[in-house]
Amino acid sequence: IFALFISSNVGVWSAIYSIALGVYFIFIALLFRSLHNKVKKYNPACVGTAVHKFIEVCDLEKLHQNGIEAELDRLVAEGGFSSDEADYVKLRSDEIETFRRSDIFREMRQAKKLHREYHIKPTSKGGEGSIIDCIIINKNDDIKIADFKTDRQPEEQFIEEYSSQLFRYKSAVLQNFGKSPASMEVYSFYLGKSIPIQINE
C-alpha cells in the first residue's frame, strides 16, 4: 500500500497519517455504537423487570443454599431465563444478596403458603387487573403483602408513592382470601430493607 502511495508522489508520512486518521474515526464510531447498545440494553426498566422475574421464578431453597450465580445458571440452563435477563440481574447482584439475607426472604422460605406474582382481576368492567408481587401466609394463617421495588429513591417517597397501591391490594386480598392482611410492606432493593405500610383498621 505504501509503495502505491510513494509511486503516486504522496509522502509516506502523509499516507500513514491518513490511514491512522481513518482508523481513529472508525474506532470512535464503533465505541459510540457499543456505548449506545450498552445503555439501551442495561436500562433501568429492563433491569427492574428482570429482577422481578428472578424473584418470581427462582427456587428459594436453591437460592438460599447455592447463591445467586448458581441459581441464575440453573434457570438459564433450564430455559426459564434468558442470558440477557441473567446479565440484567447480575447488575443488581449485591442488592439481591442483601435480599437473600433479609427477614422477608426467610419468611417467604418458611411460609405455609406462598403466592408470587398473584394476579388480581379487574374490579369493574373495562378496568385493569394488577399483580401482587408476594403474598405470604404463615403457619398462624396470618397474611402479609410484600411489594418489591427496584426504584432508587428515599424511604419517604416509597411510602408516599406506593401506599395507595398496597391498600388496593389489601382490598383484593380480603375479597380473594376472605381475610384482611395482618401486615403490608414494600421491600426496596436499593435501600436493602423492608418499609412497613401501616394498616388503618
Salt bridges, closest charged atoms under 4 A:
ASP59 OD2 - LYS62 NZ 3.57
GLU61 OE2 - ARG109 NE 2.97
GLU69 OE1 - LYS90 NZ 3.88
GLU71 OE2 - ARG74 NH2 2.60
GLU78 OE1 - ARG74 NH1 2.89
ASP84 OD1 - LYS41 NZ 3.21
GLU85 OE2 - LYS53 NZ 3.16
ASP87 OD2 - LYS41 NZ 3.90
GLU95 OE1 - ARG92 NH1 3.16
GLU95 OE2 - ARG152 NH2 2.99
GLU97 OE2 - ARG100 NH2 2.96
GLU97 OE2 - ARG101 NE 2.75
ASP103 OD1 - ARG106 NH2 3.74
GLU107 OE1 - LYS144 NZ 2.82
ASP133 OD2 - HIS52 NE2 3.45
ASP141 OD1 - LYS112 NZ 2.86
ASP142 OD1 - LYS179 NZ 3.96
ASP147 OD2 - LYS149 NZ 2.87
GLU155 OE1 - LYS193 NZ 2.82
GLU185 OE1 - LYS144 NZ 3.12
